[in-house]
Amino acid sequence: EVQLVESGGGLVKPGGSLRLSCAASGFTFSSYVMNWVRQAPGKGLEWVSIINFDSTYMRYADSVKGRFTISRDNAKNSLYLQMDGLRADDTAVYYCGRDKDWNIDIWGQGTLVTVSS
Amino acid sequence: QTVVTQEPSLTVSPGGTVTLTCTSSTGAVTGGFHPNWFQQKPGQTPRALIYNTNNKHSWTPARFSASLLGDKAALTLSGVQPEDEADYYCLVYYGGHWVFGGGTKLTVL
């Protein structure tokens, strides 16, 4: 079964850091571009970051640039999002999604990040 | 800052037809922007419906179709069912990064 499972969310104080993980199974992880997407409570979806197959290309939304870092470990079938300098407006459910030829088809169930003092 | 705009809300009667659109602040949405469409019901993860303008996934119901309509991407639901009530999002590719539309809340009434 094709599956993406996020983990690592939780409550963190403003200015703090958190590292999210996304474990992939059921498909050849190294063949897919991967994305992070988030959704603040009661709000729409917001694309956060993208990484290509071999980690030679990464891009970020302006809202997280310079604070978040995307990475992957193809040997471990895992995607990561290092989040530093967290702010209240980073509070959201974070989803990972696989992407091949501009087709984002499978999402994880999401992990909730809450930034609050 | 690129902005992708969708109708905030639409209402359709059961059995009816409705078209949702997706507009880019940079100009016309073409096939090169690889528009995707997603459905999200309350409390659920987004579900992919359409990729690369008009391609359906194996699980996409036949009543969903997509196209380019003038300078916009469009998602059409024909023979709407009560279970189609949901939020719908388009996603557009801008040469290296993606941008979501604000979403359309579809009410079936």
Interface residues (C-beta under 8 A of the other chain):
Chain A: N35 V37 G44 L45 E46 W47 I50 Y57 R59 Y60 A61 D62 Y95 D101 W102 N103 I104 D105 I106 W107 G108 Q109 G110
Chain B: Q1 H34 N36 F38 Q40 T45 P46 R47 A48 Y51 N52 N55 H57 D87 Y89 L91 Y93 G96 H97 W98 V99 F100 G101 G102 G103
